[in-house]
């Protein structure tokens, strides 16, 4: 592929989870004489991996948002959450490698506490996702106040995730760190760019050349399988003397109801779709960083205060820099105990496995496809990026992280209507 070309990786509709091919073209649910939907039958095939606390998405016909409870032939229980656009997400508690099960769901929707495990709430300028009342993460929508008087107003911004919590409630992210005040938890600006011959920088805000701004919150939802939100953002170029919108961006963030593992963790997906605001491309020039960025807890600052592990087994942060990996784990002490986060890169992301920027002394990480050369975001061809986050207390478990990546990259197969 030409270094300046970019394929639209995924469509908007199914940005959230991997789809099995058998589930991509599905019939509408049958209706009885009363118009009520008939019960739903699914066959689930594990494939080549053992499944545990697995979430798989597939398409049903659009209709009423609902959540249904089902059982298999052994009496094990399952929950499925269906959105109004027909996107269904099934939670699979356990399935052995190569195993197949048939699930039967009634048409009676869940009610009360069963349906509200994952909750999303607006709190002033922030959106919080919680699991059974415990915070998972917060999205800074509108800009909040600057934390220190010494910070220039050029650095005011919203549209990022912070804090991000472990199950015990400790944050693994930082915001406005003193040595890089433009770093913000989980955020995703581009750095070295070209637009109409100019060079806006949406990352280094102190130069005043560009910024990513929150536009509006499009949706929030609760459910027994996942809760989340969709938000609109925009990339603004300031280099012409007049603010100029270059990209429109949609974030889809959804957190899942996990909790049966030996070591508890939080699991959530971040998906970004960027489209050209006008009939002009944005050129992403070759550069060390730009794209999905993560700023770790301030206690991890300093060369010896943070540990790394990549999917390729690299633990030396200097050697890991500018290498490619399917996932990376970052960890360190927070309030005297180890806390960490793994960031899993989806195999359909552009230039997968993506190269990484790993800072030699600061708790900063970035998946940076621009390291491999220039490319373009072209009109009519959205740039879609998908990552899964696993946040936990304690040191990393490489075997478990491999299992979780395989769940993300190679979801179980779903067949509608039985075997």
Secondary structure, 3 states (H helix, E strand, C coil): CCCCCCCCCCCCCCCCCCCCHHHCCCCCCCECCCCCECCEEEEEECCCCCEEEEEEEEECCCCCCEEEEEEECCCCEEEEEECCCCEEEEEEEEECCCCEEEEEEEEEECCHHHHCCEEEEEECCEEEEEECCEEEEEEECCCCCCCCCCCCHHHCCCCEEEEEECCCCCECECEEECCEEEEECEECCCCCEEECCECCCCCCHHHCCEEEEEEEEEEEECECCEEEEEEEEEEEECCCCCCEEEEEEEEEEEEECCCCCCCCEEEEEEEEEEEECCCCCEEECCCCCCCCEEEECHHHCCCCCCEEEECCCCCCHHHHCCCECCEEEEEEEECCEEEEEEEEECCCCCCCCCEEEECCCCCEEEECHHHHCCEEECCCCCEEEEEEEEEEECCCCHHHHHHHHHHHHCCCEEEECCC
